[in-house]
Amino acid sequence: MYRRLRVCSNGGGFEAIPSPPVRLDLAKARRLLEAEGVAVVDARVMLIAGTDPEATISLNGRLLFKTRDPHAAERAFERLRALLDLPGLEPARA
């Protein structure tokens, strides 16, 4: 599962962190994204996906969404989750 989206330390975006950590196959992720028409920059240890908003996908499964809009970040997370077959977000606490 991924922890709930949270504002990243510099306040410029939202991040999703897998718990427990995972190791993503970035080459496979790149192929899947490109097959769906998503532009991808491969920086070897991370991918930068031209989604809306832009997303950084790290080797350890961390996802960073470059937006200050929590709803846009959640929509982008759900799109990546579906495209890359990632686990969902942990349930909201009551």
Buried (B, 14 or more C-beta within 10 A) or exposed (E): EBEBBEEBEEEEBBBBBBEEEEEBEBEEBBEBBEEEEBEBEEEEEBBBBEBEBBBBBBBEBBBBBBBEEEEBBBBBBEBBBEBBEBEEBEEEEE
